[in-house]
């Protein structure tokens, strides 16, 4: 990591988040101690983004995990890959995560999942999508779901683009035997 973790947060909300992180993952997760402890006013934003990504969308939870994991892999965010796998394992939805890079040829992925993954790949890599990709997405998803996929992609990219330049890598959460799903807001 490029910045040393903050051992003791200065705000009440920060102390509560450290406590919650330790309770849920067994440790204070790195983004919390490196990023959000330094800019505590950002905690409300990341909590709201987490609520949106975890409970505020009508998308199938497994599709949400696939999208977030794939985007984290595209960007090479070790922390986000790790925490995403830990959360998906807890939700018993991790079986296809290792194969997400092969979604085009892997028969376990549906046409709808392929359309969503193509879409987030183009947005993540190019910031634009072709008419063909968008039309394919519209065949499988409502306008509301398309917006949800777009928002989920943006949230995951936000977390990736926060962690990567600060060289925040995996916290080894998959090996910790997470007791409760970690709070994704601080990723």
Residue, then its C-alpha position, 0 to 999 in steps of 0.5 A: x500500500x502506498x499509504x499507511x493504514x490509520x490505526x485509530x479513526x478520529x470520528x465516531x462513525x469511523x470507530x463504528x465502522x472499524x468495529x463493524x469491519x472487525x466483527x464481520x471480517x475479523x479485521x479492519x479492511x484496508x480501504x476503510x483504514x487507508x481511505x475512509x479514515x482519512x476522508x471520513x466525510x466520504x463514509x456516508x457516500x460509500x454507505x449509500x453506494x453499498x446499500x444501492x449495490x447490495x439491496x437497492x437493485x431488483x437485479x438477481x443477486x447472482x448477476x450482481x456478483x458476476x457483474x461486480x467480480x467481472x468489472x473488478x477483474x477487468x480493472x485488476x482490483x485485488x481487494x475488490x476481487x477478494x471481497x467480492x468472492x468472500x461475499x459471494x461465498x457467504x451467499x452461496x453464489x460463487x460457483x461461476x465467479x472463476x469462469x466469468x472471463x469465459x462467459x462468452x463460451x461457458x454454457x452455464x451463462x445465460x444469454x441475458x448474463x452474456x449481454x450484461x457482461x458484454x455491456x459492463x466490459x465495453x463501458x469499463x474498457x471504452x466508456x461507451x457501448x456500441x448500438x449492437x451491445x446496447x440492443x442486445x442488453x435491451x432484449x433481456x432487460x427492462x429500462x430500469x434494469x439497464x440503469x441498475x446494471x449501469x449504476x452497479x458498474x459505475x459503483x464497482x469502478x468507483x471502488x476499483x479506481x479508489x483502491x488501485x492507485x493506492x495499491x490496496x490489494x487483497x485482505x485475504x477475506x476468502x481465507x478468513x472464513x467470513x462470519x457475516x457478509x462484509x460491508x461492501x461500502x468501504x471497498 
